């Protein structure tokens, strides 16, 4: 059962990653009909549907937040980073909705890493909301171990892969 669930998760992540930039009429009509609270992942295709295109270089000013091994708690050394990110998000309403991407290193099962990535993204979202960023401006997605920032199979790579990134 675990293997089957793992295979299903892999397929879902692969489809979500493969659909970036490939919106279809069906996906658009489905998204338009969906309630804001029930997203399927297709809304992450290009980040511009129904919004004015935003310079990705502006969004890239938001700094990555790093996590300790097997943790989703915001580290003390991330507080200043998140305060700066919150200020930028509040000052730039034209950025629209910001996606917080939860990521993990390669250790652990795929299911566990997807859940850990989600907890990390949600921790960052809660912190930003506590700093005054409107909840409606933030959404979360977990990529688990699927999007490593640094290739490698040791702590020198893993420490950069345990993170939350920002995109639009």
Contact map, one row per residue, 1 for C-alpha under 8 A:
111110000000000000000000000000000000000000000000000000000000000000000000000000000000000000000000000000000000000000000000000000000000000000000000000000000000000000000000
111111000000000000000000000000000000000000000000000000000000000000000000000000000000000000000000000000000000000000000000000000000000000000000000000000000000000000000000
111111100000000000000000000000000000000000000000000000000000000000000000000000000000000000000000000000000000000000000000000000000000000000000000000000000000000000000000
111111110000000000000000000000000000000000000000000000000000000000000000000000000000000000000000000000000000000000000000000000000000000000000000000000000000000000000000
111111111000000000000000000000000000000000000000000000000000000000000000000000000000000000000000000000000000000000000000000000000000000000000000000000000000000000000000
011111111100000000000000000000000000000000000000000000000000000000000000000000000000000000000000000000000000011000000000000000000000000000000000000000000000000000000000
001111111110000000000000000000000000000000000000000000000000000000000000000000000000000000000000000000000000000000000000000000000000000000000000000000000000000000000000
000111111111000000000000000000000000000000000000000000000000000000000000000000000000000000000000000000000000000000000000000000000000000000000000000000000000000000000000
000011111111100000000000000000000000000000000000000000000000000000000000000000000000000000000000000000000000011000000000000000000000000000000000000000000000000000000000
000001111111110000000000000000000000000000000000000000000000000000000000000000000000000000000000000000000000010000000000000000000000000000000000000000000000000000000000
000000111111111000000000000000000000000000000000000000000000000000000000000000000000000000000000000000000000000000000000000000000000000000000000000000000000000000000000
000000011111111100000000000000000000000000000000000000000000000000000000000000000000000000000000000000000000000000000000000000000000000000000000000000000000000000000000
000000001111111110000000000000000000000000000000000000000000000000000000000000000000000000000000000000000000000000000000000000000000000000000010000000000000000000000000
000000000111111111000000000000000000000000000000000000000000000000000000000000000000000000000000000000000000000000000000000000000000000000000000000000000000000000000000
000000000011111111100000000000000000000000000000000000000000000000000000000000000000000000000000000000000000000000000000000000000000000000000000000000000000000000000000
000000000001111111110000000000000000000011000000000000000000000000000000000000000000000000000000000000000000000000000000000000000000000000000000000000000000000000000000
000000000000111111110000000000000000000000000000000000000000000000000000000000000000000000000000000000000000000000000000000000000000000000000000000000000000000000000000
000000000000011111110100000000000000000000000000000000000000000000000000000000000000000000000000000000000000000000000000000000000000000000000000000000000000000000000000
000000000000001111111110000000000000000001001000000000000000000000000000000000000000000000000000000000000000000000000000000000000000000000000000000000000000000000000000
000000000000000111111110000000000000000000011100000000000000000000000000000000000000000000000000000000000000000000000000000000000000000000000000000000000000000000000000
000000000000000000111110000000000000000000001100000000000000000000000000000000000000000000000000000000000000000000000000000000000000000000000000000000000000000000000000
000000000000000001111111000000000000000000001100000000000000000000000000000000000000000000000000000000000000000000000000000000000000000000000000000000000000000000000000
000000000000000000111111101100000000000001001100000000000000000000000000000000000000000000000000000000000000000000000000000000000000000000000000000000000000000000000000
000000000000000000000111111100000000000000000000000000000000000000000000000000000000000000000000000000000000000000000000000000000000000000000000000000000000000000000000
000000000000000000000011111110000000000000000000000000000000000000000000000000000000000000000000000000000000000000000000000000000000000000000000000000000000000000000000
000000000000000000000001111111000000000000000000000000000000000000000000000000000000000000000000000000000000000000000000000000000000000000000000000000000000000000000000
000000000000000000000011111111100000000001000000000000000000000000000000000000000000000000000000000000000000000000000000000000000000000000000000000000000000000000000000
000000000000000000000011111111110000000000000000000000000000000000000000000000000000000000000000000000000000000000000000000000000000000000000000000000000000000000000000
000000000000000000000000111111111000000000000000000000000000000000000000000000000000000000000000000000000000000000000000000000000000000000000000000000000000000000000000
000000000000000000000000011111111100000000000000000000000000000000000000000000000000000000000000000000000000000000000000000000000000000000000000000000000000000000000000
000000000000000000000000001111111100001001100000000000000000000000000000000000000000000000000000000000000000000000000000000000000000000000000000000000000000000000000000
000000000000000000000000000111111100000000000000000000000000000000000000000000000000000000000000000000000000000000000000000000000000000000000000000000000000000000000000
000000000000000000000000000011111110000000000000000000000000000000000000000000000000000000000000000000000000000000000000000000000000000000000000000000000000000000000000
000000000000000000000000000001111111011000000000000000000000000000000000000000000000000000000000000000000000000000000000000000000000000000000000000000000000000000000000
000000000000000000000000000000001111111000000000000000000000000000000000000000000000000000000000000000000000000000000000000000000000000000000000000000000000000000000000
000000000000000000000000000000000111111000000000000000000000000000000000000000000000000000000000000000000000000000000000000000000000000000000000000000000000000000000000
000000000000000000000000000000000011111000000000000000000000000000000000000000000000000000000000000000000000000000000000000000000000000000000000000000000000000000000000
000000000000000000000000000000000111111100000000000000000000000000000000000000000000000000000000000000000000000000000000000000000000000000000000000000000000000000000000
000000000000000000000000000000100111111111100000000000000000000000000000000000000000000000000000000000000000000000000000000000000000000000000000000000000000000000000000
000000000000000000000000000000000000011111100000000000000000000000000000000000000000000000000000000000000000000000000000000000000000000000000000000000000000000000000000
000000000000000100000000000000000000001111111000000000000000000000000000000000000000000000000000000000000000000000000000000000000000000000000000000000000000000000000000
000000000000000100100010001000100000001111111000000000000000000000000000000000000000000000000000000000000000000000000000000000000000000000000000000000000000000000000000
000000000000000000000000000000100000001111111110000000000000000000000000000000000000000000000000000000000000000000000000000000000000000000000000000000000000000000000000
000000000000000000010000000000000000000011111110000000000000000000000000000000000000000000000000000000000000000000000000000000000000000000000000000000000000000000000000
000000000000000000111110000000000000000011111110000000000000000000000000000000000000000000000000000000000000000000000000000000000000000000000000000000000000000000000000
000000000000000000011110000000000000000000111111100000000000000000000000000000000000000000000000000000000000000000000000000000000000000000000000000000000000000000000000
000000000000000000000000000000000000000000111111101000000000000000000000000000000000000000000000000000000000000000000000000000000000000000000000000000000000000000000001
000000000000000000000000000000000000000000000111111111000000000000000000000000000000000000000000000000000000000000000000000000000000000000000000000000000000000000000000
000000000000000000000000000000000000000000000111111000000000000000000000000000000000000000000000000000000000000000000000000000000000000000000000000000000000000000000000
000000000000000000000000000000000000000000000001111100000000000000000000000000000000000000000000000000000000000000000000000000000000000000000000000000000000000000000000
000000000000000000000000000000000000000000000011111110000000000000000000000000000000000000000001000000000000000000000000000000000000000000000000000000000000000000000000
000000000000000000000000000000000000000000000001011111000000000000000000000000000000000000000100000000000000000000000000000000000000000000000000000000000000000000000000
000000000000000000000000000000000000000000000001001111100000000000000000000000000000000000000000000000000000000000000000000000000000000000000000000000000000000000000000
000000000000000000000000000000000000000000000001000111110100000000000000000000000000000000000110000000000000000000000000000000000000000000000000000000000000000000000001
000000000000000000000000000000000000000000000000000011111110000000000000000000000000000000000000000000000000000000000000000000000000000000000000000000000000000000000000
000000000000000000000000000000000000000000000000000001111111000000000000000000000000000000000000000000000000000000000000000000000000000000000000000000000000000000000011
000000000000000000000000000000000000000000000000000000111111100000000000000000000000000000000000000000000000000000000000000000000000000000000000000000000000000000000000
000000000000000000000000000000000000000000000000000001111111110000000000000000000000000000000000000000000000000000000000000000000000000000000000000000000000000000000000
000000000000000000000000000000000000000000000000000000111111110000000000000000000000000000000010000000000000000000000000000000000000000000000000000000000000000000000111
000000000000000000000000000000000000000000000000000000011111111000000000000000000000000000000000000000000000000000000000000000000000000000000000000000000000000000000110
000000000000000000000000000000000000000000000000000000001111111000000000000000000000000000000000000000000000000000000000000000000000000000000000000000000000000000000000
000000000000000000000000000000000000000000000000000000000111111100000000000000000001100100000000000000000000000000000000000000000000000000000000000000000000000000000100
000000000000000000000000000000000000000000000000000000000001111110000000000000001100100000000000000000000000000000000000000000000000000000000000000000000000000000001100
000000000000000000000000000000000000000000000000000000000000011111000000000000001000000000000000000000000000000000000000000000000000000000000000000000000000000000111100
000000000000000000000000000000000000000000000000000000000000001111100000000001001100000000000000000000000000000000000000000000000000000000000000000000000000000000111000
000000000000000000000000000000000000000000000000000000000000000111110000001001000000000000000000000000000000000000000000000000000000000000000000000000000000001101110000
000000000000000000000000000000000000000000000000000000000000000011111011111000000000000000000000000000000000000000000001000000000000000000000000000000000000001001100000
000000000000000000000000000000000000000000000000000000000000000001111111001000000000000000000000000000000000000000000000000000000000000000000000000000000000001001000000
000000000000000000000000000000000000000000000000000000000000000000111110000000000000000000000000000000000000000000000000000000000000000000000000000000000000001001000000
000000000000000000000000000000000000000000000000000000000000000000011111000000000000000000000000000000000000000000010000000000000000000000000000000000000000000000000000
000000000000000000000000000000000000000000000000000000000000000000111111100000000000000000000000000000000000000000010001000000000000000000000000000000000000000000000000
000000000000000000000000000000000000000000000000000000000000000000110111110000000000000000000000000000000000000000011011001000000000000000000000000000000000000000000000
000000000000000000000000000000000000000000000000000000000000000000100011111000000000000000000000000000000000000000000001001000000000000000000000000000000000000000000000
000000000000000000000000000000000000000000000000000000000000000000100001111101100000000000000000000000000000000000000000001100000000000000000000000000000000000000000000
000000000000000000000000000000000000000000000000000000000000000001110000111111100000000000000000000000000000000000000000000000000000000000000000000000000000000000000000
000000000000000000000000000000000000000000000000000000000000000000000000011111100000000000000000000000000000000000000000000000000000000000000000000000000000000000000000
000000000000000000000000000000000000000000000000000000000000000000000000001111111000000000000000000000000000000000000000000000000000000000000000000000000000000000000000
000000000000000000000000000000000000000000000000000000000000000011000000011111111100000000000000000000000000000000000000000000000000000000000000000000000000000000000000
000000000000000000000000000000000000000000000000000000000000000000000000011111111110000000000000000000000000000000000000000000000000000000000000000000000000000000000000
000000000000000000000000000000000000000000000000000000000000000000000000000011111111000000000000000000000000000000000000000000000000000000000000000000000000000000000000
000000000000000000000000000000000000000000000000000000000000001110000000000011111111100000000000000000000000000000000000000000000000000000000000000000000000000000000000
000000000000000000000000000000000000000000000000000000000000001010000000000001111111110000000000000000000000000000000000000100110000000000000000000000000000000000000000
000000000000000000000000000000000000000000000000000000000000000000000000000000111111111000000000000000000000000000000000000000010010000000000000000000000000000000000000
000000000000000000000000000000000000000000000000000000000000010000000000000000011111111100000000000000000000000000000000000000000000000000000000000000000000000000000000
000000000000000000000000000000000000000000000000000000000000011000000000000000001111111110000000000000000000000000000000000000000000000000000000000000000000000000000000
000000000000000000000000000000000000000000000000000000000000000000000000000000000111111111000000000000000000000000000000000000010011100000000000000000000000000000000000
000000000000000000000000000000000000000000000000000000000000000000000000000000000011111111100000000000000000000000000000000000000000000000000000000000000000000000000000
000000000000000000000000000000000000000000000000000000000000010000000000000000000001111111110000000000000000000000000000000000000000000000000000000000000000000000000000
000000000000000000000000000000000000000000000000000000000000000000000000000000000000111111111010000000000000000000000000000000000000100000000000000000000000000000000000
000000000000000000000000000000000000000000000000000000000000000000000000000000000000011111111000000000000000000000000000000000000001100000000000000000000000000000000000
000000000000000000000000000000000000000000000000000000000000000000000000000000000000001111111000000000000000000000000000000000000000000000000000000000000000000000000000
000000000000000000000000000000000000000000000000000000000000000000000000000000000000000111111110000000000000000000000000000000000000000000000000000000000000000000000000
000000000000000000000000000000000000000000000000000000000000000000000000000000000000000011111111000000000000000000000000000000000000000000000000000000000000000000000000
000000000000000000000000000000000000000000000000000101000000000000000000000000000000000000011111000000000000000000000000000000000000000000000000000000000000000000000000
000000000000000000000000000000000000000000000000000001000010000000000000000000000000000010011111110000000000000000000000000000000000000000000000000000000000000000000001
000000000000000000000000000000000000000000000000001000000000000000000000000000000000000000001111110000000000000000000000000000000000000010000000000000000000000000000001
000000000000000000000000000000000000000000000000000000000000000000000000000000000000000000000011111000000000000000000000000000000000000111100000000000000000000000000001
000000000000000000000000000000000000000000000000000000000000000000000000000000000000000000000011111100000000000000000000000000000000000011100000000000000000000000000111
000000000000000000000000000000000000000000000000000000000000000000000000000000000000000000000000111110000000000000000000000000000000000001111000000000000000000000000111
000000000000000000000000000000000000000000000000000000000000000000000000000000000000000000000000011111000000000000000000100110000000000001111000000000000000000000011110
000000000000000000000000000000000000000000000000000000000000000000000000000000000000000000000000001111100000000000001000100000000000000000011110000000000000000000011110
000000000000000000000000000000000000000000000000000000000000000000000000000000000000000000000000000111110000000000011111100000000000000000011111000000000000000000111000
000000000000000000000000000000000000000000000000000000000000000000000000000000000000000000000000000011111000000011011001000000000000000000000111111100000000000011111000
000000000000000000000000000000000000000000000000000000000000000000000000000000000000000000000000000001111100000011011000000000000000000000000011100100000000010011100000
000000000000000000000000000000000000000000000000000000000000000000000000000000000000000000000000000000111110000010000000000000000000000000000001100100000000011011000000
000000000000000000000000000000000000000000000000000000000000000000000000000000000000000000000000000000011111000010000000000000000000000000000000100000001000010000000000
000000000000000000000000000000000000000000000000000000000000000000000000000000000000000000000000000000001111100010000000000000000000000000000000000000000000000000000000
000000000000000000000000000000000000000000000000000000000000000000000000000000000000000000000000000000000111110110000000000000000000000000000000000000000000000000000000
000000000000000000000000000000000000000000000000000000000000000000000000000000000000000000000000000000000011111110000000000000000000000000000000000000000000000000000000
000001001100000000000000000000000000000000000000000000000000000000000000000000000000000000000000000000000001111111000000000000000000000000000001100000000000000000000000
000001001000000000000000000000000000000000000000000000000000000000000000000000000000000000000000000000000000111111100000000000000000000000000000000000000000000000000000
000000000000000000000000000000000000000000000000000000000000000000000000000000000000000000000000000000000001111111110000000000000000000000000000000000000000000000000000
000000000000000000000000000000000000000000000000000000000000000000000000000000000000000000000000000000111111111111111000000000000000000000000001100000000000000000000000
000000000000000000000000000000000000000000000000000000000000000000000000000000000000000000000000000000110000011111111100000000000000000000000111100000000000000000000000
000000000000000000000000000000000000000000000000000000000000000000000000000000000000000000000000000000000000001111111110000000000000000000000101000000000000000000000000
000000000000000000000000000000000000000000000000000000000000000000000111000000000000000000000000000001110000000111111111000000000000000000000001000000000000000000000000
000000000000000000000000000000000000000000000000000000000000000000000001000000000000000000000000000011110000000011111111100000000000000000001111000000000000000000010000
000000000000000000000000000000000000000000000000000000000000000000000000000000000000000000000000000001000000000001111111110000000000000000011101000000000000000000000000
000000000000000000000000000000000000000000000000000000000000000000000001000000000000000000000000000001000000000000111111111000000000000000000000000000000000000000000000
000000000000000000000000000000000000000000000000000000000000000000100011100000000000000000000000000001100000000000011111111100000000000000000000000000000000000000110000
000000000000000000000000000000000000000000000000000000000000000000000000000000000000000000000000000111000000000000001111111110000000000000011100000000000000000000010000
000000000000000000000000000000000000000000000000000000000000000000000000000000000000000000000000000000000000000000000111111111000000000000010000000000000000000000000000
000000000000000000000000000000000000000000000000000000000000000000000001110000000000000000000000000000000000000000000011111111100000000000000000000000000000000000000000
000000000000000000000000000000000000000000000000000000000000000000000000010000000100000000000000000100000000000000000001111111110000000000000000000000000000000000010000
000000000000000000000000000000000000000000000000000000000000000000000000000000000000000000000000000100000000000000000000111111111000001001110000000000000000000000000000
000000000000000000000000000000000000000000000000000000000000000000000000000000000000000000000000000000000000000000000000011111111100000000000000000000000000000000000000
000000000000000000000000000000000000000000000000000000000000000000000000000000000100000000000000000000000000000000000000001111111110000000000000000000000000000000000000
000000000000000000000000000000000000000000000000000000000000000000000000000000000110010000000000000000000000000000000000000111111111100000000000000000000000000000000000
000000000000000000000000000000000000000000000000000000000000000000000000000000000000000000000000000000000000000000000000000011111111111000000000000000000000000000000000
000000000000000000000000000000000000000000000000000000000000000000000000000000000000000000000000000000000000000000000000000001111111100000000000000000000000000000000000
000000000000000000000000000000000000000000000000000000000000000000000000000000000010010000000000000000000000000000000000000000111111100000000000000000000000000000000000
000000000000000000000000000000000000000000000000000000000000000000000000000000000000010001000000000000000000000000000000000000011111110000000000000000000000000000000000
000000000000000000000000000000000000000000000000000000000000000000000000000000000000010011000000000000000000000000000000000000011111111010000000000000000000000000000000
000000000000000000000000000000000000000000000000000000000000000000000000000000000000000000000000000000000000000000000000000000001001111111000000000000000000000000000000
000000000000000000000000000000000000000000000000000000000000000000000000000000000000000000000000000000000000000000000000000010001000111111000000000000000000000000000000
000000000000000000000000000000000000000000000000000000000000000000000000000000000000000000000000100000000000000000000000000000000000011111100000000000000000000000000000
000000000000000000000000000000000000000000000000000000000000000000000000000000000000000000000001110000000000000000000000000000000000111111100000000000000000000000000000
000000000000000000000000000000000000000000000000000000000000000000000000000000000000000000000000111100000000000000000000000010000000011111110000000000000000000000000000
000000000000000000000000000000000000000000000000000000000000000000000000000000000000000000000000111100000000000000000000000010000000000111111000000000000000000000000000
000000000000000000000000000000000000000000000000000000000000000000000000000000000000000000000000001111000000000000000100110010000000000001111100000000000000000000000000
000000000000000000000000000000000000000000000000000000000000000000000000000000000000000000000000001111000000000000001100100000000000000000111110000000000000000000000000
000000000000000000000000000000000000000000000000000000000000000000000000000000000000000000000000000011100000000001101100100000000000000000011111000000000000000000000000
000000000000100000000000000000000000000000000000000000000000000000000000000000000000000000000000000011110000000001001000000000000000000000001111111000000000000000000000
000000000000000000000000000000000000000000000000000000000000000000000000000000000000000000000000000001111000010011111100000000000000000000000111111000000000000000000000
000000000000000000000000000000000000000000000000000000000000000000000000000000000000000000000000000000111100010011000000000000000000000000000011111100000000000010000000
000000000000000000000000000000000000000000000000000000000000000000000000000000000000000000000000000000100000000000000000000000000000000000000011111100000000000000000000
000000000000000000000000000000000000000000000000000000000000000000000000000000000000000000000000000000100000000000000000000000000000000000000011111110000000000010000000
000000000000000000000000000000000000000000000000000000000000000000000000000000000000000000000000000000111000000000000000000000000000000000000000111111100000000010000000
000000000000000000000000000000000000000000000000000000000000000000000000000000000000000000000000000000000000000000000000000000000000000000000000001111100000000110000000
000000000000000000000000000000000000000000000000000000000000000000000000000000000000000000000000000000000000000000000000000000000000000000000000000111110000110110000000
000000000000000000000000000000000000000000000000000000000000000000000000000000000000000000000000000000000000000000000000000000000000000000000000000111111000100000000000
000000000000000000000000000000000000000000000000000000000000000000000000000000000000000000000000000000000000000000000000000000000000000000000000000001111101110000000000
000000000000000000000000000000000000000000000000000000000000000000000000000000000000000000000000000000000100000000000000000000000000000000000000000000111110110000000000
000000000000000000000000000000000000000000000000000000000000000000000000000000000000000000000000000000000000000000000000000000000000000000000000000000011111110000000000
000000000000000000000000000000000000000000000000000000000000000000000000000000000000000000000000000000000000000000000000000000000000000000000000000000001111111000000000
000000000000000000000000000000000000000000000000000000000000000000000000000000000000000000000000000000000000000000000000000000000000000000000000000000010111111100000000
000000000000000000000000000000000000000000000000000000000000000000000000000000000000000000000000000000000000000000000000000000000000000000000000000001111111111110000000
000000000000000000000000000000000000000000000000000000000000000000000000000000000000000000000000000000011100000000000000000000000000000000000000000001011111111111000000
000000000000000000000000000000000000000000000000000000000000000001111000000000000000000000000000000000001000000000000000000000000000000000000000000000000011111111000000
000000000000000000000000000000000000000000000000000000000000000001000000000000000000000000000000000000000000000000000000000000000000000000000000000011000001111111100000
000000000000000000000000000000000000000000000000000000000000000000000000000000000000000000000000000000111000000000000000000000000000000000000000101111000000111111100000
000000000000000000000000000000000000000000000000000000000000000001111000000000000000000000000000000000111000000000000000000000000000000000000000000000000000011111110000
000000000000000000000000000000000000000000000000000000000000000111100000000000000000000000000000000001110000000000000001000000000000000000000000000000000000000111111000
000000000000000000000000000000000000000000000000000000000000000111000000000000000000000000000000000111100000000000001001100100000000000000000000000000000000000001111100
000000000000000000000000000000000000000000000000000000000000001110000000000000000000000000000000000111100000000000000000000000000000000000000000000000000000000000111110
000000000000000000000000000000000000000000000000000000000011011100000000000000000000000000000000011110000000000000000000000000000000000000000000000000000000000000011111
000000000000000000000000000000000000000000000000000000010011000000000000000000000000000000000000011110000000000000000000000000000000000000000000000000000000000000001111
000000000000000000000000000000000000000000000010000001010010000000000000000000000000000000000011111000000000000000000000000000000000000000000000000000000000000000000111
